[in-house]
Amino acid sequence: MSKQRRSKRDPTRVPSAVIFYMQIIISTRLMQVLISVINHNIPPSVINGALDAAKAFFNMSSEEKMQLMSDDVWKPVRYGTSLNHVKDRVHFWRDFIKQYCNPISEWIDLWPSNPACYREQMGNYAEAVHELQKTL
C-alpha cells in the first residue's frame, strides 16, 4: 500500500493567486463605489435641468428676485444677496435662493413660479437627491 503524501499547509497562508483575484475584485468594487459616489446616480438630464432653472432664476431682473428677499433666516423660501457696500468691509458677492424641499409636496407651491420651468426642474432634482440621501 502506498502512502499518500499529505502536504502540511499553513492555514493562515493564502495562495498568491487567490490574493491577486481578491485584489482585482476589491479594486473593481471600489471603482464602482467611487463612480457611484461621484455621479450620485442622478441622471445628467436632471442635473442639467436644475442648473438651467437656477441660471434662469438668477438671470431674472432684480425686481423679480426681490419679491423673495427676506432677512428672516427661518423663512422656508427666500432669496438673498451678500452684497452690501455700506455695511460690509470686505466685498464678497453671493446671491442665493434657499428653499425647503422635503417633503416636496409641502413646499413646492412656495417655490418661485418664475421662471416657468423652475418648480418642475428643481423638483426633479430635489426628489433625486432625496432618493440618494435614503440610500446613503
MODELLER restraints for C-alpha pairs under 7 A, 6 or more apart:
rsr = mdl.restraints
at = mdl.atoms
rsr.add(forms.Gaussian(group=physical.xy_distance, feature=features.Distance(at['CA:40:A'], at['CA:132:A']), mean=6.93, stdev=0.5))
rsr.add(forms.Gaussian(group=physical.xy_distance, feature=features.Distance(at['CA:42:A'], at['CA:128:A']), mean=6.22, stdev=0.5))
rsr.add(forms.Gaussian(group=physical.xy_distance, feature=features.Distance(at['CA:46:A'], at['CA:124:A']), mean=6.42, stdev=0.5))
rsr.add(forms.Gaussian(group=physical.xy_distance, feature=features.Distance(at['CA:46:A'], at['CA:125:A']), mean=5.73, stdev=0.5))
rsr.add(forms.Gaussian(group=physical.xy_distance, feature=features.Distance(at['CA:47:A'], at['CA:125:A']), mean=6.48, stdev=0.5))
rsr.add(forms.Gaussian(group=physical.xy_distance, feature=features.Distance(at['CA:49:A'], at['CA:121:A']), mean=5.34, stdev=0.5))
rsr.add(forms.Gaussian(group=physical.xy_distance, feature=features.Distance(at['CA:50:A'], at['CA:121:A']), mean=5.23, stdev=0.5))
rsr.add(forms.Gaussian(group=physical.xy_distance, feature=features.Distance(at['CA:50:A'], at['CA:122:A']), mean=5.05, stdev=0.5))
rsr.add(forms.Gaussian(group=physical.xy_distance, feature=features.Distance(at['CA:50:A'], at['CA:125:A']), mean=6.16, stdev=0.5))
rsr.add(forms.Gaussian(group=physical.xy_distance, feature=features.Distance(at['CA:53:A'], at['CA:117:A']), mean=6.29, stdev=0.5))
rsr.add(forms.Gaussian(group=physical.xy_distance, feature=features.Distance(at['CA:53:A'], at['CA:118:A']), mean=5.01, stdev=0.5))
rsr.add(forms.Gaussian(group=physical.xy_distance, feature=features.Distance(at['CA:53:A'], at['CA:121:A']), mean=6.47, stdev=0.5))
rsr.add(forms.Gaussian(group=physical.xy_distance, feature=features.Distance(at['CA:53:A'], at['CA:122:A']), mean=6.95, stdev=0.5))
rsr.add(forms.Gaussian(group=physical.xy_distance, feature=features.Distance(at['CA:56:A'], at['CA:115:A']), mean=6.40, stdev=0.5))
rsr.add(forms.Gaussian(group=physical.xy_distance, feature=features.Distance(at['CA:57:A'], at['CA:115:A']), mean=6.05, stdev=0.5))
rsr.add(forms.Gaussian(group=physical.xy_distance, feature=features.Distance(at['CA:65:A'], at['CA:79:A']), mean=6.78, stdev=0.5))
rsr.add(forms.Gaussian(group=physical.xy_distance, feature=features.Distance(at['CA:68:A'], at['CA:78:A']), mean=5.10, stdev=0.5))
rsr.add(forms.Gaussian(group=physical.xy_distance, feature=features.Distance(at['CA:68:A'], at['CA:79:A']), mean=5.10, stdev=0.5))
rsr.add(forms.Gaussian(group=physical.xy_distance, feature=features.Distance(at['CA:69:A'], at['CA:78:A']), mean=5.51, stdev=0.5))
rsr.add(forms.Gaussian(group=physical.xy_distance, feature=features.Distance(at['CA:69:A'], at['CA:79:A']), mean=4.49, stdev=0.5))
rsr.add(forms.Gaussian(group=physical.xy_distance, feature=features.Distance(at['CA:69:A'], at['CA:80:A']), mean=5.53, stdev=0.5))
rsr.add(forms.Gaussian(group=physical.xy_distance, feature=features.Distance(at['CA:70:A'], at['CA:78:A']), mean=5.84, stdev=0.5))
rsr.add(forms.Gaussian(group=physical.xy_distance, feature=features.Distance(at['CA:70:A'], at['CA:79:A']), mean=6.57, stdev=0.5))
rsr.add(forms.Gaussian(group=physical.xy_distance, feature=features.Distance(at['CA:70:A'], at['CA:80:A']), mean=6.74, stdev=0.5))
rsr.add(forms.Gaussian(group=physical.xy_distance, feature=features.Distance(at['CA:76:A'], at['CA:99:A']), mean=5.48, stdev=0.5))
rsr.add(forms.Gaussian(group=physical.xy_distance, feature=features.Distance(at['CA:76:A'], at['CA:100:A']), mean=5.35, stdev=0.5))
rsr.add(forms.Gaussian(group=physical.xy_distance, feature=features.Distance(at['CA:77:A'], at['CA:98:A']), mean=5.44, stdev=0.5))
rsr.add(forms.Gaussian(group=physical.xy_distance, feature=features.Distance(at['CA:77:A'], at['CA:99:A']), mean=4.25, stdev=0.5))
rsr.add(forms.Gaussian(group=physical.xy_distance, feature=features.Distance(at['CA:77:A'], at['CA:100:A']), mean=6.50, stdev=0.5))
rsr.add(forms.Gaussian(group=physical.xy_distance, feature=features.Distance(at['CA:77:A'], at['CA:110:A']), mean=6.71, stdev=0.5))
rsr.add(forms.Gaussian(group=physical.xy_distance, feature=features.Distance(at['CA:77:A'], at['CA:111:A']), mean=6.43, stdev=0.5))
rsr.add(forms.Gaussian(group=physical.xy_distance, feature=features.Distance(at['CA:78:A'], at['CA:97:A']), mean=5.67, stdev=0.5))
rsr.add(forms.Gaussian(group=physical.xy_distance, feature=features.Distance(at['CA:78:A'], at['CA:98:A']), mean=5.34, stdev=0.5))
rsr.add(forms.Gaussian(group=physical.xy_distance, feature=features.Distance(at['CA:78:A'], at['CA:99:A']), mean=6.62, stdev=0.5))
rsr.add(forms.Gaussian(group=physical.xy_distance, feature=features.Distance(at['CA:79:A'], at['CA:96:A']), mean=5.72, stdev=0.5))
rsr.add(forms.Gaussian(group=physical.xy_distance, feature=features.Distance(at['CA:79:A'], at['CA:97:A']), mean=4.35, stdev=0.5))
rsr.add(forms.Gaussian(group=physical.xy_distance, feature=features.Distance(at['CA:79:A'], at['CA:98:A']), mean=6.40, stdev=0.5))
rsr.add(forms.Gaussian(group=physical.xy_distance, feature=features.Distance(at['CA:80:A'], at['CA:95:A']), mean=5.73, stdev=0.5))
rsr.add(forms.Gaussian(group=physical.xy_distance, feature=features.Distance(at['CA:80:A'], at['CA:96:A']), mean=5.36, stdev=0.5))
rsr.add(forms.Gaussian(group=physical.xy_distance, feature=features.Distance(at['CA:80:A'], at['CA:97:A']), mean=6.38, stdev=0.5))
rsr.add(forms.Gaussian(group=physical.xy_distance, feature=features.Distance(at['CA:81:A'], at['CA:94:A']), mean=5.47, stdev=0.5))
rsr.add(forms.Gaussian(group=physical.xy_distance, feature=features.Distance(at['CA:81:A'], at['CA:95:A']), mean=4.21, stdev=0.5))
rsr.add(forms.Gaussian(group=physical.xy_distance, feature=features.Distance(at['CA:81:A'], at['CA:96:A']), mean=6.20, stdev=0.5))
rsr.add(forms.Gaussian(group=physical.xy_distance, feature=features.Distance(at['CA:82:A'], at['CA:92:A']), mean=6.82, stdev=0.5))
rsr.add(forms.Gaussian(group=physical.xy_distance, feature=features.Distance(at['CA:82:A'], at['CA:93:A']), mean=5.45, stdev=0.5))
rsr.add(forms.Gaussian(group=physical.xy_distance, feature=features.Distance(at['CA:82:A'], at['CA:94:A']), mean=5.23, stdev=0.5))
rsr.add(forms.Gaussian(group=physical.xy_distance, feature=features.Distance(at['CA:82:A'], at['CA:95:A']), mean=6.52, stdev=0.5))
rsr.add(forms.Gaussian(group=physical.xy_distance, feature=features.Distance(at['CA:83:A'], at['CA:91:A']), mean=6.81, stdev=0.5))
rsr.add(forms.Gaussian(group=physical.xy_distance, feature=features.Distance(at['CA:83:A'], at['CA:92:A']), mean=6.59, stdev=0.5))
rsr.add(forms.Gaussian(group=physical.xy_distance, feature=features.Distance(at['CA:83:A'], at['CA:93:A']), mean=4.92, stdev=0.5))
rsr.add(forms.Gaussian(group=physical.xy_distance, feature=features.Distance(at['CA:83:A'], at['CA:94:A']), mean=6.77, stdev=0.5))
rsr.add(forms.Gaussian(group=physical.xy_distance, feature=features.Distance(at['CA:85:A'], at['CA:91:A']), mean=6.84, stdev=0.5))
rsr.add(forms.Gaussian(group=physical.xy_distance, feature=features.Distance(at['CA:99:A'], at['CA:111:A']), mean=6.91, stdev=0.5))
rsr.add(forms.Gaussian(group=physical.xy_distance, feature=features.Distance(at['CA:100:A'], at['CA:107:A']), mean=6.17, stdev=0.5))
rsr.add(forms.Gaussian(group=physical.xy_distance, feature=features.Distance(at['CA:101:A'], at['CA:107:A']), mean=6.01, stdev=0.5))
rsr.add(forms.Gaussian(group=physical.xy_distance, feature=features.Distance(at['CA:101:A'], at['CA:126:A']), mean=6.41, stdev=0.5))
rsr.add(forms.Gaussian(group=physical.xy_distance, feature=features.Distance(at['CA:108:A'], at['CA:119:A']), mean=6.63, stdev=0.5))
rsr.add(forms.Gaussian(group=physical.xy_distance, feature=features.Distance(at['CA:111:A'], at['CA:119:A']), mean=6.56, stdev=0.5))
rsr.add(forms.Gaussian(group=physical.xy_distance, feature=features.Distance(at['CA:112:A'], at['CA:118:A']), mean=6.85, stdev=0.5))
rsr.add(forms.Gaussian(group=physical.xy_distance, feature=features.Distance(at['CA:112:A'], at['CA:119:A']), mean=6.94, stdev=0.5))
rsr.add(forms.Gaussian(group=physical.xy_distance, feature=features.Distance(at['CA:113:A'], at['CA:119:A']), mean=6.65, stdev=0.5))
